[in-house]
Amino acid sequence: MAKYSTFLKGSDKLAITATHFDGRWDASGQIPLRKVANGNISRFGAIDDTEGGTTSNINLEYSGFIDENTSFKSNVFYSRYAFELYSNFTFFLEDPINGDQIKQKEVRDIFGCNASLKNN
């Protein structure tokens, strides 16, 4: 995470925030009982741990005063979300060499803006 803010003129303020997250994990929710029963993995283990995703965000915010009684605030944002999930539904039972792995992939780009004007 990175954040920077500065005053531009008077009390006008500019702030930028950027974040990035990269996650990888083992999925213990889908494991074959036969592998736990024969001791190959624990009940919290994984046969195929090729899952993960990334998320990045940036936010630009600007606030200030138009006059003594009127203030404004605005922001623009962008977020990118990418996720990959690999699944082996038979856990190599049908094909002990290659398995039956499938890949699910999702990428989302989200952007927007907000603005407000306040009369004090």
MODELLER restraints for C-alpha pairs under 7 A, 6 or more apart:
rsr = mdl.restraints
at = mdl.atoms
rsr.add(forms.Gaussian(group=physical.xy_distance, feature=features.Distance(at['CA:1:A'], at['CA:18:A']), mean=5.67, stdev=0.5))
rsr.add(forms.Gaussian(group=physical.xy_distance, feature=features.Distance(at['CA:1:A'], at['CA:19:A']), mean=4.27, stdev=0.5))
rsr.add(forms.Gaussian(group=physical.xy_distance, feature=features.Distance(at['CA:1:A'], at['CA:20:A']), mean=6.49, stdev=0.5))
rsr.add(forms.Gaussian(group=physical.xy_distance, feature=features.Distance(at['CA:2:A'], at['CA:17:A']), mean=5.75, stdev=0.5))
rsr.add(forms.Gaussian(group=physical.xy_distance, feature=features.Distance(at['CA:2:A'], at['CA:18:A']), mean=5.21, stdev=0.5))
rsr.add(forms.Gaussian(group=physical.xy_distance, feature=features.Distance(at['CA:2:A'], at['CA:19:A']), mean=6.39, stdev=0.5))
rsr.add(forms.Gaussian(group=physical.xy_distance, feature=features.Distance(at['CA:3:A'], at['CA:16:A']), mean=5.68, stdev=0.5))
rsr.add(forms.Gaussian(group=physical.xy_distance, feature=features.Distance(at['CA:3:A'], at['CA:17:A']), mean=4.38, stdev=0.5))
rsr.add(forms.Gaussian(group=physical.xy_distance, feature=features.Distance(at['CA:3:A'], at['CA:18:A']), mean=6.41, stdev=0.5))
rsr.add(forms.Gaussian(group=physical.xy_distance, feature=features.Distance(at['CA:4:A'], at['CA:15:A']), mean=5.62, stdev=0.5))
rsr.add(forms.Gaussian(group=physical.xy_distance, feature=features.Distance(at['CA:4:A'], at['CA:16:A']), mean=5.26, stdev=0.5))
rsr.add(forms.Gaussian(group=physical.xy_distance, feature=features.Distance(at['CA:4:A'], at['CA:17:A']), mean=6.53, stdev=0.5))
rsr.add(forms.Gaussian(group=physical.xy_distance, feature=features.Distance(at['CA:5:A'], at['CA:14:A']), mean=5.50, stdev=0.5))
rsr.add(forms.Gaussian(group=physical.xy_distance, feature=features.Distance(at['CA:5:A'], at['CA:15:A']), mean=4.02, stdev=0.5))
rsr.add(forms.Gaussian(group=physical.xy_distance, feature=features.Distance(at['CA:5:A'], at['CA:16:A']), mean=6.27, stdev=0.5))
rsr.add(forms.Gaussian(group=physical.xy_distance, feature=features.Distance(at['CA:6:A'], at['CA:13:A']), mean=5.74, stdev=0.5))
rsr.add(forms.Gaussian(group=physical.xy_distance, feature=features.Distance(at['CA:6:A'], at['CA:14:A']), mean=5.48, stdev=0.5))
rsr.add(forms.Gaussian(group=physical.xy_distance, feature=features.Distance(at['CA:6:A'], at['CA:15:A']), mean=6.52, stdev=0.5))
rsr.add(forms.Gaussian(group=physical.xy_distance, feature=features.Distance(at['CA:7:A'], at['CA:13:A']), mean=4.38, stdev=0.5))
rsr.add(forms.Gaussian(group=physical.xy_distance, feature=features.Distance(at['CA:7:A'], at['CA:14:A']), mean=6.28, stdev=0.5))
rsr.add(forms.Gaussian(group=physical.xy_distance, feature=features.Distance(at['CA:8:A'], at['CA:14:A']), mean=6.93, stdev=0.5))
rsr.add(forms.Gaussian(group=physical.xy_distance, feature=features.Distance(at['CA:11:A'], at['CA:64:A']), mean=5.93, stdev=0.5))
rsr.add(forms.Gaussian(group=physical.xy_distance, feature=features.Distance(at['CA:12:A'], at['CA:63:A']), mean=5.60, stdev=0.5))
rsr.add(forms.Gaussian(group=physical.xy_distance, feature=features.Distance(at['CA:12:A'], at['CA:64:A']), mean=3.99, stdev=0.5))
rsr.add(forms.Gaussian(group=physical.xy_distance, feature=features.Distance(at['CA:12:A'], at['CA:65:A']), mean=6.70, stdev=0.5))
rsr.add(forms.Gaussian(group=physical.xy_distance, feature=features.Distance(at['CA:13:A'], at['CA:62:A']), mean=5.69, stdev=0.5))
rsr.add(forms.Gaussian(group=physical.xy_distance, feature=features.Distance(at['CA:13:A'], at['CA:63:A']), mean=5.25, stdev=0.5))
rsr.add(forms.Gaussian(group=physical.xy_distance, feature=features.Distance(at['CA:13:A'], at['CA:64:A']), mean=6.18, stdev=0.5))
rsr.add(forms.Gaussian(group=physical.xy_distance, feature=features.Distance(at['CA:14:A'], at['CA:61:A']), mean=5.77, stdev=0.5))
rsr.add(forms.Gaussian(group=physical.xy_distance, feature=features.Distance(at['CA:14:A'], at['CA:62:A']), mean=4.60, stdev=0.5))
rsr.add(forms.Gaussian(group=physical.xy_distance, feature=features.Distance(at['CA:14:A'], at['CA:63:A']), mean=6.68, stdev=0.5))
rsr.add(forms.Gaussian(group=physical.xy_distance, feature=features.Distance(at['CA:15:A'], at['CA:60:A']), mean=5.90, stdev=0.5))
rsr.add(forms.Gaussian(group=physical.xy_distance, feature=features.Distance(at['CA:15:A'], at['CA:61:A']), mean=5.09, stdev=0.5))
rsr.add(forms.Gaussian(group=physical.xy_distance, feature=features.Distance(at['CA:15:A'], at['CA:62:A']), mean=6.46, stdev=0.5))
rsr.add(forms.Gaussian(group=physical.xy_distance, feature=features.Distance(at['CA:16:A'], at['CA:59:A']), mean=5.73, stdev=0.5))
rsr.add(forms.Gaussian(group=physical.xy_distance, feature=features.Distance(at['CA:16:A'], at['CA:60:A']), mean=4.64, stdev=0.5))
rsr.add(forms.Gaussian(group=physical.xy_distance, feature=features.Distance(at['CA:16:A'], at['CA:61:A']), mean=6.36, stdev=0.5))
rsr.add(forms.Gaussian(group=physical.xy_distance, feature=features.Distance(at['CA:17:A'], at['CA:58:A']), mean=5.66, stdev=0.5))
rsr.add(forms.Gaussian(group=physical.xy_distance, feature=features.Distance(at['CA:17:A'], at['CA:59:A']), mean=5.17, stdev=0.5))
rsr.add(forms.Gaussian(group=physical.xy_distance, feature=features.Distance(at['CA:17:A'], at['CA:60:A']), mean=6.62, stdev=0.5))
rsr.add(forms.Gaussian(group=physical.xy_distance, feature=features.Distance(at['CA:18:A'], at['CA:57:A']), mean=5.59, stdev=0.5))
rsr.add(forms.Gaussian(group=physical.xy_distance, feature=features.Distance(at['CA:18:A'], at['CA:58:A']), mean=4.34, stdev=0.5))
rsr.add(forms.Gaussian(group=physical.xy_distance, feature=features.Distance(at['CA:18:A'], at['CA:59:A']), mean=6.45, stdev=0.5))
rsr.add(forms.Gaussian(group=physical.xy_distance, feature=features.Distance(at['CA:19:A'], at['CA:56:A']), mean=5.60, stdev=0.5))
rsr.add(forms.Gaussian(group=physical.xy_distance, feature=features.Distance(at['CA:19:A'], at['CA:57:A']), mean=5.19, stdev=0.5))
rsr.add(forms.Gaussian(group=physical.xy_distance, feature=features.Distance(at['CA:19:A'], at['CA:58:A']), mean=6.52, stdev=0.5))
rsr.add(forms.Gaussian(group=physical.xy_distance, feature=features.Distance(at['CA:20:A'], at['CA:55:A']), mean=5.70, stdev=0.5))
rsr.add(forms.Gaussian(group=physical.xy_distance, feature=features.Distance(at['CA:20:A'], at['CA:56:A']), mean=4.31, stdev=0.5))
rsr.add(forms.Gaussian(group=physical.xy_distance, feature=features.Distance(at['CA:20:A'], at['CA:57:A']), mean=6.49, stdev=0.5))
rsr.add(forms.Gaussian(group=physical.xy_distance, feature=features.Distance(at['CA:21:A'], at['CA:54:A']), mean=5.55, stdev=0.5))
rsr.add(forms.Gaussian(group=physical.xy_distance, feature=features.Distance(at['CA:21:A'], at['CA:55:A']), mean=5.18, stdev=0.5))
rsr.add(forms.Gaussian(group=physical.xy_distance, feature=features.Distance(at['CA:21:A'], at['CA:56:A']), mean=6.39, stdev=0.5))
rsr.add(forms.Gaussian(group=physical.xy_distance, feature=features.Distance(at['CA:22:A'], at['CA:53:A']), mean=5.98, stdev=0.5))
rsr.add(forms.Gaussian(group=physical.xy_distance, feature=features.Distance(at['CA:22:A'], at['CA:54:A']), mean=4.38, stdev=0.5))
rsr.add(forms.Gaussian(group=physical.xy_distance, feature=features.Distance(at['CA:22:A'], at['CA:55:A']), mean=6.57, stdev=0.5))
rsr.add(forms.Gaussian(group=physical.xy_distance, feature=features.Distance(at['CA:23:A'], at['CA:52:A']), mean=5.35, stdev=0.5))
rsr.add(forms.Gaussian(group=physical.xy_distance, feature=features.Distance(at['CA:23:A'], at['CA:53:A']), mean=5.40, stdev=0.5))
rsr.add(forms.Gaussian(group=physical.xy_distance, feature=features.Distance(at['CA:23:A'], at['CA:54:A']), mean=6.19, stdev=0.5))
rsr.add(forms.Gaussian(group=physical.xy_distance, feature=features.Distance(at['CA:24:A'], at['CA:51:A']), mean=6.00, stdev=0.5))
rsr.add(forms.Gaussian(group=physical.xy_distance, feature=features.Distance(at['CA:24:A'], at['CA:52:A']), mean=4.24, stdev=0.5))
rsr.add(forms.Gaussian(group=physical.xy_distance, feature=features.Distance(at['CA:24:A'], at['CA:53:A']), mean=6.69, stdev=0.5))
rsr.add(forms.Gaussian(group=physical.xy_distance, feature=features.Distance(at['CA:25:A'], at['CA:49:A']), mean=6.58, stdev=0.5))
rsr.add(forms.Gaussian(group=physical.xy_distance, feature=features.Distance(at['CA:25:A'], at['CA:51:A']), mean=6.20, stdev=0.5))
rsr.add(forms.Gaussian(group=physical.xy_distance, feature=features.Distance(at['CA:25:A'], at['CA:52:A']), mean=6.28, stdev=0.5))
rsr.add(forms.Gaussian(group=physical.xy_distance, feature=features.Distance(at['CA:26:A'], at['CA:46:A']), mean=5.89, stdev=0.5))
rsr.add(forms.Gaussian(group=physical.xy_distance, feature=features.Distance(at['CA:26:A'], at['CA:49:A']), mean=4.62, stdev=0.5))
rsr.add(forms.Gaussian(group=physical.xy_distance, feature=features.Distance(at['CA:27:A'], at['CA:46:A']), mean=5.95, stdev=0.5))
rsr.add(forms.Gaussian(group=physical.xy_distance, feature=features.Distance(at['CA:27:A'], at['CA:49:A']), mean=6.22, stdev=0.5))
rsr.add(forms.Gaussian(group=physical.xy_distance, feature=features.Distance(at['CA:28:A'], at['CA:44:A']), mean=5.21, stdev=0.5))
rsr.add(forms.Gaussian(group=physical.xy_distance, feature=features.Distance(at['CA:28:A'], at['CA:45:A']), mean=5.55, stdev=0.5))
rsr.add(forms.Gaussian(group=physical.xy_distance, feature=features.Distance(at['CA:28:A'], at['CA:46:A']), mean=5.31, stdev=0.5))
rsr.add(forms.Gaussian(group=physical.xy_distance, feature=features.Distance(at['CA:31:A'], at['CA:46:A']), mean=6.42, stdev=0.5))
rsr.add(forms.Gaussian(group=physical.xy_distance, feature=features.Distance(at['CA:31:A'], at['CA:47:A']), mean=6.62, stdev=0.5))
rsr.add(forms.Gaussian(group=physical.xy_distance, feature=features.Distance(at['CA:32:A'], at['CA:91:A']), mean=6.84, stdev=0.5))
rsr.add(forms.Gaussian(group=physical.xy_distance, feature=features.Distance(at['CA:35:A'], at['CA:41:A']), mean=5.96, stdev=0.5))
rsr.add(forms.Gaussian(group=physical.xy_distance, feature=features.Distance(at['CA:36:A'], at['CA:42:A']), mean=5.60, stdev=0.5))
rsr.add(forms.Gaussian(group=physical.xy_distance, feature=features.Distance(at['CA:36:A'], at['CA:43:A']), mean=5.94, stdev=0.5))
rsr.add(forms.Gaussian(group=physical.xy_distance, feature=features.Distance(at['CA:50:A'], at['CA:86:A']), mean=5.96, stdev=0.5))
rsr.add(forms.Gaussian(group=physical.xy_distance, feature=features.Distance(at['CA:51:A'], at['CA:84:A']), mean=5.89, stdev=0.5))
rsr.add(forms.Gaussian(group=physical.xy_distance, feature=features.Distance(at['CA:51:A'], at['CA:85:A']), mean=4.74, stdev=0.5))
rsr.add(forms.Gaussian(group=physical.xy_distance, feature=features.Distance(at['CA:51:A'], at['CA:86:A']), mean=5.93, stdev=0.5))
rsr.add(forms.Gaussian(group=physical.xy_distance, feature=features.Distance(at['CA:52:A'], at['CA:83:A']), mean=6.08, stdev=0.5))
rsr.add(forms.Gaussian(group=physical.xy_distance, feature=features.Distance(at['CA:52:A'], at['CA:84:A']), mean=5.62, stdev=0.5))
rsr.add(forms.Gaussian(group=physical.xy_distance, feature=features.Distance(at['CA:52:A'], at['CA:85:A']), mean=6.58, stdev=0.5))
rsr.add(forms.Gaussian(group=physical.xy_distance, feature=features.Distance(at['CA:53:A'], at['CA:82:A']), mean=5.42, stdev=0.5))
rsr.add(forms.Gaussian(group=physical.xy_distance, feature=features.Distance(at['CA:53:A'], at['CA:83:A']), mean=4.07, stdev=0.5))
rsr.add(forms.Gaussian(group=physical.xy_distance, feature=features.Distance(at['CA:53:A'], at['CA:84:A']), mean=5.87, stdev=0.5))
rsr.add(forms.Gaussian(group=physical.xy_distance, feature=features.Distance(at['CA:54:A'], at['CA:81:A']), mean=6.01, stdev=0.5))
rsr.add(forms.Gaussian(group=physical.xy_distance, feature=features.Distance(at['CA:54:A'], at['CA:82:A']), mean=5.23, stdev=0.5))
rsr.add(forms.Gaussian(group=physical.xy_distance, feature=features.Distance(at['CA:54:A'], at['CA:83:A']), mean=6.44, stdev=0.5))
rsr.add(forms.Gaussian(group=physical.xy_distance, feature=features.Distance(at['CA:55:A'], at['CA:80:A']), mean=5.66, stdev=0.5))
rsr.add(forms.Gaussian(group=physical.xy_distance, feature=features.Distance(at['CA:55:A'], at['CA:81:A']), mean=4.49, stdev=0.5))
rsr.add(forms.Gaussian(group=physical.xy_distance, feature=features.Distance(at['CA:55:A'], at['CA:82:A']), mean=6.28, stdev=0.5))
rsr.add(forms.Gaussian(group=physical.xy_distance, feature=features.Distance(at['CA:56:A'], at['CA:79:A']), mean=5.70, stdev=0.5))
rsr.add(forms.Gaussian(group=physical.xy_distance, feature=features.Distance(at['CA:56:A'], at['CA:80:A']), mean=5.26, stdev=0.5))
rsr.add(forms.Gaussian(group=physical.xy_distance, feature=features.Distance(at['CA:56:A'], at['CA:81:A']), mean=6.63, stdev=0.5))
rsr.add(forms.Gaussian(group=physical.xy_distance, feature=features.Distance(at['CA:57:A'], at['CA:78:A']), mean=5.74, stdev=0.5))
rsr.add(forms.Gaussian(group=physical.xy_distance, feature=features.Distance(at['CA:57:A'], at['CA:79:A']), mean=4.30, stdev=0.5))
rsr.add(forms.Gaussian(group=physical.xy_distance, feature=features.Distance(at['CA:57:A'], at['CA:80:A']), mean=6.43, stdev=0.5))
rsr.add(forms.Gaussian(group=physical.xy_distance, feature=features.Distance(at['CA:58:A'], at['CA:77:A']), mean=5.69, stdev=0.5))
rsr.add(forms.Gaussian(group=physical.xy_distance, feature=features.Distance(at['CA:58:A'], at['CA:78:A']), mean=5.42, stdev=0.5))
rsr.add(forms.Gaussian(group=physical.xy_distance, feature=features.Distance(at['CA:58:A'], at['CA:79:A']), mean=6.49, stdev=0.5))
rsr.add(forms.Gaussian(group=physical.xy_distance, feature=features.Distance(at['CA:59:A'], at['CA:75:A']), mean=6.86, stdev=0.5))
rsr.add(forms.Gaussian(group=physical.xy_distance, feature=features.Distance(at['CA:59:A'], at['CA:76:A']), mean=5.85, stdev=0.5))
rsr.add(forms.Gaussian(group=physical.xy_distance, feature=features.Distance(at['CA:59:A'], at['CA:77:A']), mean=4.36, stdev=0.5))
rsr.add(forms.Gaussian(group=physical.xy_distance, feature=features.Distance(at['CA:59:A'], at['CA:78:A']), mean=6.60, stdev=0.5))
rsr.add(forms.Gaussian(group=physical.xy_distance, feature=features.Distance(at['CA:60:A'], at['CA:75:A']), mean=5.37, stdev=0.5))
rsr.add(forms.Gaussian(group=physical.xy_distance, feature=features.Distance(at['CA:60:A'], at['CA:76:A']), mean=5.25, stdev=0.5))
rsr.add(forms.Gaussian(group=physical.xy_distance, feature=features.Distance(at['CA:60:A'], at['CA:77:A']), mean=6.30, stdev=0.5))
rsr.add(forms.Gaussian(group=physical.xy_distance, feature=features.Distance(at['CA:61:A'], at['CA:74:A']), mean=5.73, stdev=0.5))
rsr.add(forms.Gaussian(group=physical.xy_distance, feature=features.Distance(at['CA:61:A'], at['CA:75:A']), mean=4.15, stdev=0.5))
rsr.add(forms.Gaussian(group=physical.xy_distance, feature=features.Distance(at['CA:61:A'], at['CA:76:A']), mean=6.58, stdev=0.5))
rsr.add(forms.Gaussian(group=physical.xy_distance, feature=features.Distance(at['CA:62:A'], at['CA:73:A']), mean=5.85, stdev=0.5))
rsr.add(forms.Gaussian(group=physical.xy_distance, feature=features.Distance(at['CA:62:A'], at['CA:74:A']), mean=5.34, stdev=0.5))
rsr.add(forms.Gaussian(group=physical.xy_distance, feature=features.Distance(at['CA:62:A'], at['CA:75:A']), mean=6.17, stdev=0.5))
rsr.add(forms.Gaussian(group=physical.xy_distance, feature=features.Distance(at['CA:63:A'], at['CA:72:A']), mean=5.62, stdev=0.5))
rsr.add(forms.Gaussian(group=physical.xy_distance, feature=features.Distance(at['CA:63:A'], at['CA:73:A']), mean=4.19, stdev=0.5))
rsr.add(forms.Gaussian(group=physical.xy_distance, feature=features.Distance(at['CA:63:A'], at['CA:74:A']), mean=6.27, stdev=0.5))
rsr.add(forms.Gaussian(group=physical.xy_distance, feature=features.Distance(at['CA:64:A'], at['CA:71:A']), mean=5.73, stdev=0.5))
rsr.add(forms.Gaussian(group=physical.xy_distance, feature=features.Distance(at['CA:64:A'], at['CA:72:A']), mean=5.61, stdev=0.5))
rsr.add(forms.Gaussian(group=physical.xy_distance, feature=features.Distance(at['CA:64:A'], at['CA:73:A']), mean=6.61, stdev=0.5))
rsr.add(forms.Gaussian(group=physical.xy_distance, feature=features.Distance(at['CA:65:A'], at['CA:71:A']), mean=4.15, stdev=0.5))
rsr.add(forms.Gaussian(group=physical.xy_distance, feature=features.Distance(at['CA:65:A'], at['CA:72:A']), mean=6.09, stdev=0.5))
rsr.add(forms.Gaussian(group=physical.xy_distance, feature=features.Distance(at['CA:69:A'], at['CA:119:A']), mean=5.66, stdev=0.5))
rsr.add(forms.Gaussian(group=physical.xy_distance, feature=features.Distance(at['CA:69:A'], at['CA:120:A']), mean=5.05, stdev=0.5))
rsr.add(forms.Gaussian(group=physical.xy_distance, feature=features.Distance(at['CA:70:A'], at['CA:118:A']), mean=5.63, stdev=0.5))
rsr.add(forms.Gaussian(group=physical.xy_distance, feature=features.Distance(at['CA:70:A'], at['CA:119:A']), mean=4.49, stdev=0.5))
rsr.add(forms.Gaussian(group=physical.xy_distance, feature=features.Distance(at['CA:70:A'], at['CA:120:A']), mean=6.04, stdev=0.5))
rsr.add(forms.Gaussian(group=physical.xy_distance, feature=features.Distance(at['CA:71:A'], at['CA:117:A']), mean=5.91, stdev=0.5))
rsr.add(forms.Gaussian(group=physical.xy_distance, feature=features.Distance(at['CA:71:A'], at['CA:118:A']), mean=5.21, stdev=0.5))
rsr.add(forms.Gaussian(group=physical.xy_distance, feature=features.Distance(at['CA:71:A'], at['CA:119:A']), mean=6.52, stdev=0.5))
rsr.add(forms.Gaussian(group=physical.xy_distance, feature=features.Distance(at['CA:72:A'], at['CA:116:A']), mean=5.60, stdev=0.5))
rsr.add(forms.Gaussian(group=physical.xy_distance, feature=features.Distance(at['CA:72:A'], at['CA:117:A']), mean=4.43, stdev=0.5))
rsr.add(forms.Gaussian(group=physical.xy_distance, feature=features.Distance(at['CA:72:A'], at['CA:118:A']), mean=6.05, stdev=0.5))
rsr.add(forms.Gaussian(group=physical.xy_distance, feature=features.Distance(at['CA:73:A'], at['CA:115:A']), mean=5.71, stdev=0.5))
rsr.add(forms.Gaussian(group=physical.xy_distance, feature=features.Distance(at['CA:73:A'], at['CA:116:A']), mean=5.37, stdev=0.5))
rsr.add(forms.Gaussian(group=physical.xy_distance, feature=features.Distance(at['CA:73:A'], at['CA:117:A']), mean=6.67, stdev=0.5))
rsr.add(forms.Gaussian(group=physical.xy_distance, feature=features.Distance(at['CA:74:A'], at['CA:114:A']), mean=5.49, stdev=0.5))
rsr.add(forms.Gaussian(group=physical.xy_distance, feature=features.Distance(at['CA:74:A'], at['CA:115:A']), mean=4.14, stdev=0.5))
rsr.add(forms.Gaussian(group=physical.xy_distance, feature=features.Distance(at['CA:74:A'], at['CA:116:A']), mean=6.36, stdev=0.5))
rsr.add(forms.Gaussian(group=physical.xy_distance, feature=features.Distance(at['CA:75:A'], at['CA:113:A']), mean=5.52, stdev=0.5))
rsr.add(forms.Gaussian(group=physical.xy_distance, feature=features.Distance(at['CA:75:A'], at['CA:114:A']), mean=5.40, stdev=0.5))
rsr.add(forms.Gaussian(group=physical.xy_distance, feature=features.Distance(at['CA:75:A'], at['CA:115:A']), mean=6.54, stdev=0.5))
rsr.add(forms.Gaussian(group=physical.xy_distance, feature=features.Distance(at['CA:76:A'], at['CA:112:A']), mean=5.88, stdev=0.5))
rsr.add(forms.Gaussian(group=physical.xy_distance, feature=features.Distance(at['CA:76:A'], at['CA:113:A']), mean=4.30, stdev=0.5))
rsr.add(forms.Gaussian(group=physical.xy_distance, feature=features.Distance(at['CA:76:A'], at['CA:114:A']), mean=6.68, stdev=0.5))
rsr.add(forms.Gaussian(group=physical.xy_distance, feature=features.Distance(at['CA:77:A'], at['CA:111:A']), mean=5.46, stdev=0.5))
rsr.add(forms.Gaussian(group=physical.xy_distance, feature=features.Distance(at['CA:77:A'], at['CA:112:A']), mean=5.55, stdev=0.5))
rsr.add(forms.Gaussian(group=physical.xy_distance, feature=features.Distance(at['CA:77:A'], at['CA:113:A']), mean=6.21, stdev=0.5))
rsr.add(forms.Gaussian(group=physical.xy_distance, feature=features.Distance(at['CA:78:A'], at['CA:110:A']), mean=5.66, stdev=0.5))
rsr.add(forms.Gaussian(group=physical.xy_distance, feature=features.Distance(at['CA:78:A'], at['CA:111:A']), mean=4.28, stdev=0.5))
rsr.add(forms.Gaussian(group=physical.xy_distance, feature=features.Distance(at['CA:78:A'], at['CA:112:A']), mean=6.78, stdev=0.5))
rsr.add(forms.Gaussian(group=physical.xy_distance, feature=features.Distance(at['CA:79:A'], at['CA:109:A']), mean=5.82, stdev=0.5))
rsr.add(forms.Gaussian(group=physical.xy_distance, feature=features.Distance(at['CA:79:A'], at['CA:110:A']), mean=5.05, stdev=0.5))
rsr.add(forms.Gaussian(group=physical.xy_distance, feature=features.Distance(at['CA:79:A'], at['CA:111:A']), mean=6.27, stdev=0.5))
rsr.add(forms.Gaussian(group=physical.xy_distance, feature=features.Distance(at['CA:80:A'], at['CA:108:A']), mean=5.72, stdev=0.5))
rsr.add(forms.Gaussian(group=physical.xy_distance, feature=features.Distance(at['CA:80:A'], at['CA:109:A']), mean=4.66, stdev=0.5))
rsr.add(forms.Gaussian(group=physical.xy_distance, feature=features.Distance(at['CA:80:A'], at['CA:110:A']), mean=6.41, stdev=0.5))
rsr.add(forms.Gaussian(group=physical.xy_distance, feature=features.Distance(at['CA:81:A'], at['CA:107:A']), mean=5.56, stdev=0.5))
rsr.add(forms.Gaussian(group=physical.xy_distance, feature=features.Distance(at['CA:81:A'], at['CA:108:A']), mean=5.06, stdev=0.5))
rsr.add(forms.Gaussian(group=physical.xy_distance, feature=features.Distance(at['CA:81:A'], at['CA:109:A']), mean=6.53, stdev=0.5))
rsr.add(forms.Gaussian(group=physical.xy_distance, feature=features.Distance(at['CA:82:A'], at['CA:106:A']), mean=5.73, stdev=0.5))
rsr.add(forms.Gaussian(group=physical.xy_distance, feature=features.Distance(at['CA:82:A'], at['CA:107:A']), mean=4.35, stdev=0.5))
rsr.add(forms.Gaussian(group=physical.xy_distance, feature=features.Distance(at['CA:82:A'], at['CA:108:A']), mean=6.49, stdev=0.5))
rsr.add(forms.Gaussian(group=physical.xy_distance, feature=features.Distance(at['CA:83:A'], at['CA:105:A']), mean=5.74, stdev=0.5))
rsr.add(forms.Gaussian(group=physical.xy_distance, feature=features.Distance(at['CA:83:A'], at['CA:106:A']), mean=5.24, stdev=0.5))
rsr.add(forms.Gaussian(group=physical.xy_distance, feature=features.Distance(at['CA:83:A'], at['CA:107:A']), mean=6.45, stdev=0.5))
rsr.add(forms.Gaussian(group=physical.xy_distance, feature=features.Distance(at['CA:84:A'], at['CA:103:A']), mean=6.87, stdev=0.5))
rsr.add(forms.Gaussian(group=physical.xy_distance, feature=features.Distance(at['CA:84:A'], at['CA:104:A']), mean=5.70, stdev=0.5))
rsr.add(forms.Gaussian(group=physical.xy_distance, feature=features.Distance(at['CA:84:A'], at['CA:105:A']), mean=4.56, stdev=0.5))
rsr.add(forms.Gaussian(group=physical.xy_distance, feature=features.Distance(at['CA:84:A'], at['CA:106:A']), mean=6.58, stdev=0.5))
rsr.add(forms.Gaussian(group=physical.xy_distance, feature=features.Distance(at['CA:85:A'], at['CA:103:A']), mean=5.73, stdev=0.5))
rsr.add(forms.Gaussian(group=physical.xy_distance, feature=features.Distance(at['CA:85:A'], at['CA:104:A']), mean=5.09, stdev=0.5))
rsr.add(forms.Gaussian(group=physical.xy_distance, feature=features.Distance(at['CA:85:A'], at['CA:105:A']), mean=6.50, stdev=0.5))
rsr.add(forms.Gaussian(group=physical.xy_distance, feature=features.Distance(at['CA:86:A'], at['CA:101:A']), mean=6.22, stdev=0.5))
rsr.add(forms.Gaussian(group=physical.xy_distance, feature=features.Distance(at['CA:86:A'], at['CA:102:A']), mean=5.50, stdev=0.5))
rsr.add(forms.Gaussian(group=physical.xy_distance, feature=features.Distance(at['CA:86:A'], at['CA:103:A']), mean=4.51, stdev=0.5))
rsr.add(forms.Gaussian(group=physical.xy_distance, feature=features.Distance(at['CA:86:A'], at['CA:104:A']), mean=6.27, stdev=0.5))
rsr.add(forms.Gaussian(group=physical.xy_distance, feature=features.Distance(at['CA:87:A'], at['CA:101:A']), mean=5.20, stdev=0.5))
rsr.add(forms.Gaussian(group=physical.xy_distance, feature=features.Distance(at['CA:87:A'], at['CA:102:A']), mean=5.42, stdev=0.5))
rsr.add(forms.Gaussian(group=physical.xy_distance, feature=features.Distance(at['CA:87:A'], at['CA:103:A']), mean=6.66, stdev=0.5))
rsr.add(forms.Gaussian(group=physical.xy_distance, feature=features.Distance(at['CA:88:A'], at['CA:99:A']), mean=6.38, stdev=0.5))
rsr.add(forms.Gaussian(group=physical.xy_distance, feature=features.Distance(at['CA:88:A'], at['CA:100:A']), mean=5.21, stdev=0.5))
rsr.add(forms.Gaussian(group=physical.xy_distance, feature=features.Distance(at['CA:88:A'], at['CA:101:A']), mean=4.39, stdev=0.5))
rsr.add(forms.Gaussian(group=physical.xy_distance, feature=features.Distance(at['CA:88:A'], at['CA:102:A']), mean=6.69, stdev=0.5))
rsr.add(forms.Gaussian(group=physical.xy_distance, feature=features.Distance(at['CA:89:A'], at['CA:100:A']), mean=6.66, stdev=0.5))
rsr.add(forms.Gaussian(group=physical.xy_distance, feature=features.Distance(at['CA:90:A'], at['CA:100:A']), mean=6.81, stdev=0.5))
rsr.add(forms.Gaussian(group=physical.xy_distance, feature=features.Distance(at['CA:91:A'], at['CA:99:A']), mean=6.24, stdev=0.5))
rsr.add(forms.Gaussian(group=physical.xy_distance, feature=features.Distance(at['CA:92:A'], at['CA:98:A']), mean=6.83, stdev=0.5))
rsr.add(forms.Gaussian(group=physical.xy_distance, feature=features.Distance(at['CA:92:A'], at['CA:99:A']), mean=4.00, stdev=0.5))
rsr.add(forms.Gaussian(group=physical.xy_distance, feature=features.Distance(at['CA:92:A'], at['CA:100:A']), mean=6.65, stdev=0.5))
